[in-house]
Amino acid sequence: MSKVIEGLRFSESHEWVKVDGNIAIIGVSDFAQAEMGDITYVDAPDIDDEFAQGEEFGALESVKASSDLICPVSGTVVEVNDAVVDSPELVNQDAYENWIIKVQMSNPAEVDELMDATAYSEFTNK
């Protein structure tokens, strides 16, 4: 069974969000990395790129599949986790520790539209 962390918010496309003030720290869920298998490539955006909620911001590739990364909140990229780009297997090691991007949110209320840990656990156990 995949790990779900209380206090994070989750999208139906399996990204998680940790809110830190006006910054959204974004990664992929443990469920997503487990489904994909060994992640071999992380395609991340550039700093200052802007994304609307629901817009593709990058991709993950594994030996089994490729999966688009969908931005769970609108905003501007303020930081990219270069460690994950350089060593994609970090996502498999700990999907919650190894975030992908940080976004300055333009509409923090969008976080309220995302699932909490309980709802996401139910969503992934269907």
N, CA, C and O atoms as a MOPAC input file, in Angstrom:
PM7 MOZYME 1SCF
protein

 N      0.84500 1    -1.18800 1     0.00000 1
 C      0.00000 1     0.00000 1     0.00000 1
 C      0.88600 1     1.24600 1     0.00000 1
 O      1.89400 1     1.30000 1     0.70600 1
 N      0.51100 1     2.22400 1    -0.77900 1
 C      1.34500 1     3.41700 1    -0.88900 1
 C      1.15800 1     4.34500 1     0.31600 1
 O      0.12600 1     4.34600 1     0.98800 1
 N      2.18100 1     5.11200 1     0.54400 1
 C      2.21200 1     6.04100 1     1.67400 1
 C      1.51300 1     7.34800 1     1.28300 1
 O      1.70200 1     7.86100 1     0.18000 1
 N      0.70900 1     7.87000 1     2.20000 1
 C      0.05400 1     9.16500 1     2.01900 1
 C      0.36200 1     9.99000 1     3.26300 1
 O      0.21200 1     9.50000 1     4.38200 1
 N      0.78400 1    11.21300 1     3.08300 1
 C      1.18900 1    12.05600 1     4.20900 1
 C      0.06100 1    13.02900 1     4.57300 1
 O     -0.44500 1    13.76800 1     3.72800 1
 N     -0.31600 1    13.00600 1     5.85700 1
 C     -1.30800 1    13.96100 1     6.35100 1
 C     -0.77000 1    15.38300 1     6.20700 1
 O      0.42400 1    15.62400 1     6.38500 1
 N     -1.65300 1    16.31200 1     5.88400 1
 C     -1.25900 1    17.71500 1     5.77800 1
 C     -0.91600 1    18.13700 1     4.36500 1
 O     -0.86100 1    19.33100 1     4.06900 1
 N     -0.68300 1    17.16200 1     3.48100 1
 C     -0.47100 1    17.49800 1     2.07100 1
 C     -1.81900 1    17.48700 1     1.36600 1
 O     -2.78900 1    16.91400 1     1.86100 1
 N     -1.86700 1    18.13000 1     0.20200 1
 C     -3.05400 1    18.07900 1    -0.64900 1
 C     -2.66900 1    17.35700 1    -1.93100 1
 O     -1.51200 1    17.39200 1    -2.34900 1
 N     -3.64300 1    16.70100 1    -2.55200 1
 C     -3.35700 1    15.83200 1    -3.69000 1
 C     -4.30200 1    16.12400 1    -4.85500 1
 O     -5.47000 1    16.46000 1    -4.66000 1
 N     -3.76100 1    15.98500 1    -6.08200 1
 C     -4.57700 1    16.14500 1    -7.28400 1
 C     -4.94700 1    14.76000 1    -7.82500 1
 O     -4.33100 1    13.75800 1    -7.46400 1
 N     -5.95300 1    14.72000 1    -8.68800 1
 C     -6.35900 1    13.45100 1    -9.29700 1
 C     -5.27300 1    12.90500 1   -10.21200 1
 O     -5.26700 1    11.71300 1   -10.51800 1
 N     -4.34200 1    13.76800 1   -10.65800 1
 C     -3.24000 1    13.31300 1   -11.51300 1
 C     -2.01600 1    12.92100 1   -10.67700 1
 O     -0.92700 1    12.72700 1   -11.21700 1
 N     -2.20100 1    12.80700 1    -9.36600 1
 C     -1.21800 1    12.24500 1    -8.43200 1
 C     -0.04600 1    13.16300 1    -8.08300 1
 O      1.01800 1    12.68400 1    -7.69100 1
 N     -0.23200 1    14.46400 1    -8.22000 1
 C      0.75700 1    15.38900 1    -7.67000 1
 C      0.34900 1    15.74300 1    -6.24500 1
 O     -0.83800 1    15.76400 1    -5.91800 1
 N      1.33500 1    16.02100 1    -5.40300 1
 C      1.04700 1    16.50100 1    -4.05100 1
 C      1.51900 1    17.94500 1    -3.90600 1
 O      2.40600 1    18.40400 1    -4.62600 1
 N      0.90400 1    18.64500 1    -2.96000 1
 C      1.23900 1    20.03700 1    -2.68100 1
 C      1.42900 1    20.19300 1    -1.18000 1
 O      0.59400 1    19.76700 1    -0.38200 1
 N      2.53500 1    20.80600 1    -0.82000 1
 C      2.74500 1    21.23900 1     0.55900 1
 C      2.77900 1    22.76100 1     0.51600 1
 O      3.57200 1    23.35200 1    -0.21600 1
 N      1.91900 1    23.38500 1     1.30100 1
 C      1.83300 1    24.84200 1     1.30000 1
 C      2.77400 1    25.40300 1     2.35900 1
 O      2.74700 1    24.98600 1     3.51700 1
 N      3.60300 1    26.35200 1     1.94500 1
 C      4.52800 1    27.04100 1     2.84100 1
 C      4.34600 1    28.53500 1     2.58900 1
 O      5.02300 1    29.12200 1     1.74400 1
 N      3.41200 1    29.14600 1     3.34100 1
 C      3.08000 1    30.55000 1     3.07900 1
 C      2.39400 1    30.66300 1     1.72900 1
 O      1.33200 1    30.07600 1     1.51900 1
 N      3.00200 1    31.42400 1     0.79800 1
 C      2.44400 1    31.60100 1    -0.54400 1
 C      3.12900 1    30.68300 1    -1.55800 1
 O      2.89500 1    30.79300 1    -2.76200 1
 N      3.97500 1    29.78100 1    -1.06400 1
 C      4.71400 1    28.86400 1    -1.92800 1
 C      4.06300 1    27.47900 1    -1.87300 1
 O      3.73700 1    26.97100 1    -0.80000 1
 N      3.88100 1    26.88700 1    -3.04500 1
 C      3.41600 1    25.50600 1    -3.14500 1
 C      4.61300 1    24.64900 1    -3.53000 1
 O      5.20700 1    24.83800 1    -4.59200 1
 N      4.96300 1    23.70300 1    -2.65700 1
 C      6.00800 1    22.73300 1    -2.96600 1
 C      5.29500 1    21.54900 1    -3.61300 1
 O      4.35700 1    21.00300 1    -3.03400 1
 N      5.73000 1    21.15000 1    -4.80200 1
 C      4.98700 1    20.17800 1    -5.60900 1
 C      5.86800 1    18.98300 1    -5.96000 1
 O      7.01800 1    19.13000 1    -6.37200 1
 N      5.29600 1    17.80700 1    -5.78400 1
 C      5.97400 1    16.57600 1    -6.17300 1
 C      4.94700 1    15.57000 1    -6.63900 1
 O      3.78200 1    15.91200 1    -6.83900 1
 N      5.37500 1    14.32000 1    -6.81300 1
 C      4.44500 1    13.26000 1    -7.19500 1
 C      4.25500 1    12.31800 1    -6.01800 1
 O      5.15000 1    12.15100 1    -5.19000 1
 N      3.09200 1    11.71300 1    -5.95300 1
 C      2.76200 1    10.87100 1    -4.80900 1
 C      3.52200 1     9.55000 1    -4.84000 1
 O      4.03300 1     9.12200 1    -5.87600 1
 N      3.57900 1     8.92900 1    -3.68700 1
 C      4.18500 1     7.60600 1    -3.56300 1
 C      3.44100 1     6.61400 1    -4.45100 1
 O      4.05800 1     5.73900 1    -5.05900 1
 N      2.12600 1     6.74800 1    -4.52800 1
 C      1.31200 1     5.89500 1    -5.39400 1
 C      1.78200 1     6.01500 1    -6.84500 1
 O      1.95500 1     5.00700 1    -7.52900 1
 N      1.98900 1     7.24600 1    -7.30900 1
 C      2.38900 1     7.46900 1    -8.70600 1
 C      3.75600 1     6.86600 1    -8.99700 1
 O      3.93400 1     6.20100 1   -10.01800 1
 N      4.72400 1     7.09200 1    -8.10900 1
 C      6.06200 1     6.55800 1    -8.38800 1
 C      6.04300 1     5.02300 1    -8.35800 1
 O      6.75600 1     4.37900 1    -9.12700 1
 N      5.23000 1     4.44100 1    -7.47200 1
 C      5.14800 1     2.98100 1    -7.39800 1
 C      4.51400 1     2.40600 1    -8.66300 1
 O      4.93900 1     1.36000 1    -9.15600 1
 N      3.50600 1     3.08700 1    -9.18200 1
 C      2.84700 1     2.64900 1   -10.41500 1
 C      3.79300 1     2.71800 1   -11.60700 1
 O      3.74300 1     1.87000 1   -12.49800 1
 N      4.65600 1     3.73000 1   -11.62000 1
 C      5.55700 1     3.93900 1   -12.76600 1
 C      6.75000 1     3.00100 1   -12.76200 1
 O      7.28000 1     2.66800 1   -13.82200 1
 N      7.17600 1     2.57400 1   -11.59200 1
 C      8.40100 1     1.77900 1   -11.52600 1
 C      9.61100 1     2.69700 1   -11.46700 1
 O      9.50700 1     3.84200 1   -11.02700 1
 N     10.75300 1     2.19900 1   -11.90700 1
 C     12.00500 1     2.95500 1   -11.79000 1
 C     11.98600 1     4.19000 1   -12.67800 1
 O     11.97300 1     4.08600 1   -13.90500 1
 N     11.98500 1     5.35600 1   -12.04900 1
 C     11.95300 1     6.61400 1   -12.79600 1
 C     13.35400 1     6.91400 1   -13.32200 1
 O     14.33500 1     6.91100 1   -12.58000 1
 N     13.41200 1     7.17200 1   -14.62300 1
 C     14.70600 1     7.34500 1   -15.29500 1
 C     14.94100 1     8.77900 1   -15.76300 1
 O     16.06500 1     9.14300 1   -16.10900 1
 N     13.87400 1     9.60000 1   -15.77500 1
 C     14.02100 1    10.96200 1   -16.29400 1
 C     12.95100 1    11.85500 1   -15.69200 1
 O     11.78200 1    11.47600 1   -15.61900 1
 N     13.36100 1    13.05100 1   -15.26000 1
 C     12.42800 1    14.07000 1   -14.78300 1
 C     12.58300 1    15.28500 1   -15.69200 1
 O     13.66000 1    15.87600 1   -15.77200 1
 N     11.51300 1    15.65000 1   -16.36800 1
 C     11.49000 1    16.84900 1   -17.20600 1
 C     10.82800 1    17.94700 1   -16.38400 1
 O      9.62200 1    17.91900 1   -16.14300 1
 N     11.64400 1    18.92000 1   -15.95500 1
 C     11.13700 1    20.00100 1   -15.10700 1
 C     11.17700 1    21.32300 1   -15.86900 1
 O     11.97100 1    21.48600 1   -16.79500 1
 N     10.32400 1    22.26300 1   -15.48000 1
 C     10.30300 1    23.57200 1   -16.15100 1
 C     11.45700 1    24.45600 1   -15.68600 1
 O     12.27000 1    24.05400 1   -14.85500 1
 N     11.51000 1    25.65100 1   -16.23200 1
 C     12.52100 1    26.63300 1   -15.84000 1
 C     11.96200 1    27.57700 1   -14.78000 1
 O     10.75100 1    27.77500 1   -14.68500 1
 N     12.84800 1    28.15000 1   -13.99500 1
 C     12.44900 1    29.17800 1   -13.04000 1
 C     11.82200 1    30.33100 1   -13.82300 1
 O     12.27000 1    30.66100 1   -14.92100 1
 N     10.79000 1    30.93400 1   -13.25500 1
 C     10.00000 1    32.02800 1   -13.83400 1
 C      8.96300 1    31.56200 1   -14.85600 1
 O      8.19700 1    32.38300 1   -15.35900 1
 N      8.91900 1    30.24600 1   -15.18000 1
 C      7.83200 1    29.75000 1   -16.02400 1
 C      6.52800 1    29.88000 1   -15.24000 1
 O      6.49800 1    29.67000 1   -14.02700 1
 N      5.45700 1    30.22800 1   -15.94200 1
 C      4.15000 1    30.37300 1   -15.30100 1
 C      3.20800 1    29.28600 1   -15.79300 1
 O      3.19800 1    28.93500 1   -16.97300 1
 N      2.41400 1    28.75900 1   -14.86200 1
 C      1.46600 1    27.70100 1   -15.19400 1
 C      0.12100 1    27.97900 1   -14.55900 1
 O      0.03400 1    28.50700 1   -13.45000 1
 N     -0.92700 1    27.61500 1   -15.28200 1
 C     -2.27800 1    27.66600 1   -14.73900 1
 C     -2.57600 1    26.31700 1   -14.09900 1
 O     -1.98900 1    25.30000 1   -14.47000 1
 N     -3.48700 1    26.31500 1   -13.14400 1
 C     -3.91200 1    25.05800 1   -12.53400 1
 C     -4.38500 1    24.11700 1   -13.63400 1
 O     -5.16500 1    24.51400 1   -14.49900 1
 N     -3.91600 1    22.86600 1   -13.60400 1
 C     -4.32000 1    21.88100 1   -14.60000 1
 C     -3.45000 1    21.84700 1   -15.83900 1
 O     -3.66500 1    21.01800 1   -16.72400 1
 N     -2.46900 1    22.73600 1   -15.91600 1
 C     -1.59000 1    22.79400 1   -17.08000 1
 C     -0.37700 1    21.89500 1   -16.86300 1
 O      0.12100 1    21.76300 1   -15.74500 1
 N      0.09200 1    21.27700 1   -17.95200 1
 C      1.27000 1    20.41100 1   -17.88200 1
 C      2.51600 1    21.24700 1   -17.59700 1
 O      2.74500 1    22.26600 1   -18.24700 1
 N      3.33400 1    20.80700 1   -16.61000 1
 C      4.56300 1    21.54500 1   -16.32000 1
 C      5.82500 1    20.72300 1   -16.54800 1
 O      6.93400 1    21.24700 1   -16.43800 1
 N      5.67000 1    19.46600 1   -16.86000 1
 C      6.83000 1    18.61200 1   -17.09100 1
 C      6.37600 1    17.18100 1   -17.27300 1
 O      5.20900 1    16.92000 1   -17.56500 1
 N      7.31900 1    16.24000 1   -17.09500 1
 C      6.98700 1    14.83200 1   -17.26700 1
 C      7.96200 1    13.96800 1   -16.47800 1
 O      9.08700 1    14.36600 1   -16.17600 1
 N      7.48800 1    12.77900 1   -16.16000 1
 C      8.33700 1    11.73600 1   -15.59500 1
 C      8.40000 1    10.60700 1   -16.60700 1
 O      7.40900 1    10.29900 1   -17.26900 1
 N      9.56800 1     9.99100 1   -16.72500 1
 C      9.68200 1     8.81700 1   -17.57300 1
 C     10.27800 1     7.69400 1   -16.75400 1
 O     11.16500 1     7.90400 1   -15.92600 1
 N      9.77000 1     6.48900 1   -17.00500 1
 C     10.30600 1     5.29800 1   -16.35400 1
 C     10.51500 1     4.25000 1   -17.43100 1
 O     10.20100 1     4.47100 1   -18.60100 1
 N     11.04800 1     3.10900 1   -17.02500 1
 C     11.22800 1     2.03100 1   -17.98700 1
 C      9.88100 1     1.53000 1   -18.50400 1
 O      9.80500 1     0.96400 1   -19.59500 1
 N      8.80300 1     1.74100 1   -17.71400 1
 C      7.47400 1     1.25300 1   -18.08700 1
 C      6.60400 1     2.28900 1   -18.80000 1
 O      5.79500 1     1.93600 1   -19.65800 1
 N      6.77100 1     3.56800 1   -18.44500 1
 C      5.77900 1     4.55200 1   -18.89400 1
 C      6.34200 1     5.96500 1   -18.87500 1
 O      7.39900 1     6.23600 1   -18.30400 1
 N      5.60100 1     6.84900 1   -19.51700 1
 C      5.86300 1     8.28700 1   -19.42100 1
 C      4.58700 1     8.92200 1   -18.89300 1
 O      3.48500 1     8.54400 1   -19.29000 1
 N      4.74100 1     9.88700 1   -18.00000 1
 C      3.57100 1    10.49700 1   -17.38700 1
 C      3.76300 1    12.00300 1   -17.32000 1
 O      4.78700 1    12.48600 1   -16.83700 1
 N      2.76700 1    12.74600 1   -17.81100 1
 C      2.82500 1    14.20300 1   -17.72200 1
 C      2.66300 1    14.63700 1   -16.27100 1
 O      1.94100 1    14.01000 1   -15.49600 1
 N      3.33900 1    15.71200 1   -15.92300 1
 C      3.16400 1    16.34200 1   -14.61200 1
 C      2.20100 1    17.50500 1   -14.79000 1
 O      2.41800 1    18.36800 1   -15.64100 1
 N      1.14600 1    17.53100 1   -13.99700 1
 C      0.09800 1    18.54100 1   -14.11400 1
 C      0.16400 1    19.46600 1   -12.90000 1
 O      0.17600 1    19.00000 1   -11.76000 1
 N      0.20500 1    20.76800 1   -13.14500 1
 C      0.33500 1    21.72500 1   -12.05000 1
 C     -0.97100 1    21.78800 1   -11.24600 1
 O     -2.01800 1    22.12700 1   -11.79800 1
 N     -0.91700 1    21.46300 1    -9.95000 1
 C     -2.14400 1    21.44900 1    -9.15200 1
 C     -2.63500 1    22.83200 1    -8.73700 1
 O     -3.78300 1    22.98100 1    -8.31700 1
 N     -1.77000 1    23.85200 1    -8.85100 1
 C     -2.14200 1    25.23400 1    -8.53000 1
 C     -1.51800 1    26.16800 1    -9.55800 1
 O     -0.50900 1    25.83200 1   -10.17800 1
 N     -2.11200 1    27.32300 1    -9.73500 1
 C     -1.57400 1    28.32600 1   -10.65800 1
 C     -0.44900 1    29.10600 1    -9.99700 1
 O     -0.48200 1    29.37000 1    -8.79500 1
 N      0.55100 1    29.47200 1   -10.80100 1
 C      1.61300 1    30.29000 1   -10.24100 1
 C      2.86700 1    30.29200 1   -11.09200 1
 O      2.87800 1    29.83800 1   -12.23600 1
 N      3.93500 1    30.82600 1   -10.48600 1
 C      5.22100 1    30.99600 1   -11.15700 1
 C      6.26600 1    30.13500 1   -10.46000 1
 O      6.37000 1    30.13800 1    -9.23400 1
 N      7.03400 1    29.40000 1   -11.25100 1
 C      8.08500 1    28.54100 1   -10.70500 1
 C      9.18100 1    29.42000 1   -10.09200 1
 O      9.74300 1    30.28600 1   -10.76200 1
 N      9.47700 1    29.18200 1    -8.80600 1
 C     10.52800 1    29.94000 1    -8.12000 1
 C     11.74800 1    29.08300 1    -7.81500 1
 O     12.82700 1    29.60600 1    -7.53300 1
 N     11.57500 1    27.74700 1    -7.87300 1
 C     12.71400 1    26.86700 1    -7.61300 1
 C     12.44900 1    25.51100 1    -8.26400 1
 O     11.31900 1    25.02300 1    -8.28300 1
 N     13.51500 1    24.91600 1    -8.79400 1
 C     13.45800 1    23.56700 1    -9.36300 1
 C     14.43000 1    22.70700 1    -8.55600 1
 O     15.54300 1    23.13900 1    -8.25600 1
 N     14.01200 1    21.50500 1    -8.21100 1
 C     14.86800 1    20.59800 1    -7.45100 1
 C     15.85500 1    19.92800 1    -8.40900 1
 O     15.55700 1    18.89200 1    -9.00300 1
 N     17.03600 1    20.54100 1    -8.54800 1
 C     18.04400 1    20.02000 1    -9.47500 1
 C     18.50800 1    18.62400 1    -9.09700 1
 O     18.89200 1    17.84800 1    -9.97300 1
 N     18.48200 1    18.28700 1    -7.81600 1
 C     18.91100 1    16.95300 1    -7.38000 1
 C     18.04500 1    15.87100 1    -8.02800 1
 O     18.55100 1    14.82700 1    -8.43700 1
 N     16.73600 1    16.12800 1    -8.11800 1
 C     15.81100 1    15.16700 1    -8.72000 1
 C     15.99300 1    15.10900 1   -10.23600 1
 O     15.88400 1    14.04000 1   -10.83600 1
 N     16.26900 1    16.25300 1   -10.85300 1
 C     16.51600 1    16.27900 1   -12.29300 1
 C     17.78800 1    15.48300 1   -12.61000 1
 O     17.83400 1    14.72500 1   -13.57900 1
 N     18.81500 1    15.66800 1   -11.77800 1
 C     20.08800 1    14.97500 1   -11.98500 1
 C     20.02500 1    13.49900 1   -11.59800 1
 O     20.71600 1    12.67200 1   -12.19400 1
 N     19.20100 1    13.16500 1   -10.60400 1
 C     19.09200 1    11.79000 1   -10.08700 1
 C     17.62400 1    11.41400 1    -9.91900 1
 O     17.10500 1    11.41300 1    -8.80300 1
 N     16.94600 1    11.09100 1   -11.04000 1
 C     15.50000 1    10.83500 1   -11.00100 1
 C     15.09200 1     9.71900 1   -10.03600 1
 O     13.95900 1     9.69800 1    -9.55600 1
 N     16.00400 1     8.80100 1    -9.75200 1
 C     15.67200 1     7.68600 1    -8.86500 1
 C     15.34900 1     8.14600 1    -7.44500 1
 O     14.77400 1     7.38600 1    -6.66600 1
 N     15.71800 1     9.39800 1    -7.09700 1
 C     15.37000 1     9.93700 1    -5.78100 1
 C     13.86000 1     9.94200 1    -5.56100 1
 O     13.39500 1     9.77000 1    -4.43400 1
 N     13.09100 1    10.13800 1    -6.63400 1
 C     11.62300 1    10.13800 1    -6.52100 1
 C     11.14300 1     8.76400 1    -6.06100 1
 O     10.21000 1     8.66400 1    -5.26500 1
 N     11.78200 1     7.70100 1    -6.56300 1
 C     11.41800 1     6.34800 1    -6.12800 1
 C     11.81000 1     6.11200 1    -4.67100 1
 O     11.10900 1     5.40500 1    -3.94700 1
 N     12.91900 1     6.69700 1    -4.24100 1
 C     13.39300 1     6.47200 1    -2.87600 1
 C     12.46200 1     7.10800 1    -1.84800 1
 O     12.13600 1     6.47400 1    -0.84300 1
 N     12.02900 1     8.34000 1    -2.07700 1
 C     11.07600 1     9.00300 1    -1.18400 1
 C     10.36200 1    10.09800 1    -1.96800 1
 O     10.89100 1    11.19200 1    -2.16400 1
 N      9.15300 1     9.77900 1    -2.40800 1
 C      8.39900 1    10.68700 1    -3.28000 1
 C      8.00400 1    11.98000 1    -2.57100 1
 O      7.76900 1    12.99700 1    -3.22300 1
 N      7.93000 1    11.94800 1    -1.23700 1
 C      7.49700 1    13.14500 1    -0.50700 1
 C      8.67300 1    14.02000 1    -0.09000 1
 O      8.52600 1    15.23300 1     0.05900 1
 N      9.81600 1    13.42000 1     0.09300 1
 C     11.01200 1    14.18200 1     0.44000 1
 C     11.58100 1    14.88500 1    -0.79900 1
 O     12.12400 1    15.98600 1    -0.71100 1
 N     11.44600 1    14.22800 1    -1.94300 1
 C     12.07500 1    14.70200 1    -3.18000 1
 C     11.06400 1    15.39000 1    -4.09600 1
 O     10.59100 1    14.82000 1    -5.08000 1
 N     10.75300 1    16.63400 1    -3.73600 1
 C      9.82100 1    17.46500 1    -4.50500 1
 C     10.44500 1    17.80300 1    -5.87100 1
 O     11.63900 1    17.59900 1    -6.09100 1
 N      9.60900 1    18.32300 1    -6.77700 1
 C     10.09400 1    18.64500 1    -8.12300 1
 C     10.21800 1    20.14800 1    -8.33700 1
 O     11.26000 1    20.63000 1    -8.78300 1
 N      9.16000 1    20.89000 1    -8.02000 1
 C      9.21600 1    22.35200 1    -8.17500 1
 C      8.56600 1    23.05000 1    -6.98700 1
 O      7.78500 1    22.46000 1    -6.24000 1
 N      8.91500 1    24.33600 1    -6.83500 1
 C      8.22800 1    25.22400 1    -5.90600 1
 C      7.62200 1    26.34800 1    -6.73400 1
 O      8.26800 1    26.90600 1    -7.62100 1
 N      6.36900 1    26.66800 1    -6.42800 1
 C      5.60300 1    27.64900 1    -7.20100 1
 C      5.08900 1    28.73900 1    -6.27100 1
 O      4.51800 1    28.46000 1    -5.21700 1
 N      5.30100 1    29.98200 1    -6.68000 1
 C      4.66800 1    31.13000 1    -6.00800 1
 C      3.22400 1    31.14800 1    -6.49500 1
 O      2.96600 1    31.42300 1    -7.66600 1
 N      2.28100 1    30.85500 1    -5.59600 1
 C      0.88100 1    30.71800 1    -6.01700 1
 C      0.26100 1    32.07100 1    -6.36300 1
 O      0.43700 1    33.05400 1    -5.64300 1
 N     -0.46000 1    32.09800 1    -7.47100 1
 C     -1.18900 1    33.30700 1    -7.83800 1
 C     -2.61300 1    33.27300 1    -7.27300 1
 O     -3.26500 1    34.31200 1    -7.16800 1
 N     -3.09200 1    32.08300 1    -6.91100 1
 C     -4.43600 1    31.94200 1    -6.33000 1
 C     -4.40500 1    30.82700 1    -5.28000 1
 O     -4.79000 1    29.69300 1    -5.56600 1
 N     -3.94400 1    31.15100 1    -4.05600 1
 C     -3.81600 1    30.11900 1    -3.01200 1
 C     -5.10800 1    29.37300 1    -2.70300 1
 O     -5.05600 1    28.26200 1    -2.17500 1
 N     -6.25100 1    29.94300 1    -3.01300 1
 C     -7.52100 1    29.26600 1    -2.74000 1
 C     -7.67200 1    27.98300 1    -3.55200 1
 O     -8.47700 1    27.12300 1    -3.19800 1
 N     -6.90800 1    27.84200 1    -4.63700 1
 C     -6.98000 1    26.62400 1    -5.45000 1
 C     -6.59400 1    25.38300 1    -4.64300 1
 O     -7.04700 1    24.27800 1    -4.94600 1
 N     -5.76500 1    25.56200 1    -3.62300 1
 C     -5.35000 1    24.43200 1    -2.78700 1
 C     -6.57700 1    23.75500 1    -2.17600 1
 O     -6.59700 1    22.53600 1    -2.01000 1
 N     -7.59300 1    24.54200 1    -1.84300 1
 C     -8.80200 1    24.00400 1    -1.21700 1
 C     -9.56700 1    23.06200 1    -2.13800 1
 O    -10.38700 1    22.27100 1    -1.67200 1
 N     -9.30500 1    23.14000 1    -3.45100 1
 C     -9.98400 1    22.26300 1    -4.41200 1
 C     -9.34000 1    20.88000 1    -4.47100 1
 O     -9.92000 1    19.94800 1    -5.02700 1
 N     -8.14500 1    20.74500 1    -3.90100 1
 C     -7.41800 1    19.47900 1    -3.95500 1
 C     -7.86500 1    18.54700 1    -2.82800 1
 O     -8.44500 1    18.98200 1    -1.83400 1
 N     -7.57900 1    17.25300 1    -3.01000 1
 C     -7.96600 1    16.25400 1    -2.00600 1
 C     -7.03700 1    16.30800 1    -0.79900 1
 O     -5.84300 1    16.57500 1    -0.93000 1
 N     -7.60600 1    16.04800 1     0.38400 1
 C     -6.75900 1    15.86100 1     1.55800 1
 C     -6.27700 1    14.41400 1     1.56700 1
 O     -6.64800 1    13.63000 1     0.69300 1
 N     -5.45100 1    14.05600 1     2.55000 1
 C     -4.84600 1    12.72200 1     2.59000 1
 C     -5.89600 1    11.61200 1     2.62500 1
 O     -5.74100 1    10.59300 1     1.95300 1
 N     -6.96000 1    11.80200 1     3.40100 1
 C     -8.00100 1    10.78400 1     3.51100 1
 C     -8.69400 1    10.56900 1     2.17700 1
 O     -8.87700 1     9.43300 1     1.74000 1
 N     -9.08000 1    11.66200 1     1.53100 1
 C     -9.76800 1    11.55800 1     0.23700 1
 C     -8.84900 1    10.93700 1    -0.81000 1
 O     -9.29900 1    10.14500 1    -1.63700 1
 N     -7.55700 1    11.29100 1    -0.78000 1
 C     -6.61800 1    10.73100 1    -1.76900 1
 C     -6.42100 1     9.23400 1    -1.53200 1
 O     -6.33700 1     8.46500 1    -2.48900 1
 N     -6.34600 1     8.81800 1    -0.28200 1
 C     -6.21500 1     7.39000 1     0.02600 1
 C     -7.41500 1     6.62600 1    -0.53200 1
 O     -7.25800 1     5.55300 1    -1.11500 1
 N     -8.60400 1     7.17800 1    -0.35100 1
 C     -9.81400 1     6.54000 1    -0.89400 1
 C     -9.77200 1     6.51700 1    -2.41100 1
 O    -10.15000 1     5.52000 1    -3.02600 1
 N     -9.31200 1     7.61300 1    -3.02700 1
 C     -9.21700 1     7.74300 1    -4.48000 1
 C     -8.27900 1     6.67500 1    -5.05500 1
 O     -8.58800 1     6.07100 1    -6.08200 1
 N     -7.14600 1     6.44200 1    -4.40700 1
 C     -6.16300 1     5.49400 1    -4.94300 1
 C     -6.46900 1     4.04800 1    -4.59200 1
 O     -5.85400 1     3.13900 1    -5.14900 1
 N     -7.39900 1     3.81700 1    -3.68700 1
 C     -7.74100 1     2.45400 1    -3.30200 1
 C     -8.98900 1     1.94900 1    -3.99500 1
 O     -9.51800 1     0.89800 1    -3.63500 1
 N     -9.46700 1     2.69100 1    -4.99000 1
 C    -10.67600 1     2.26300 1    -5.71200 1
 C    -10.36800 1     1.07000 1    -6.58100 1
 O    -11.25400 1     0.56100 1    -7.26800 1

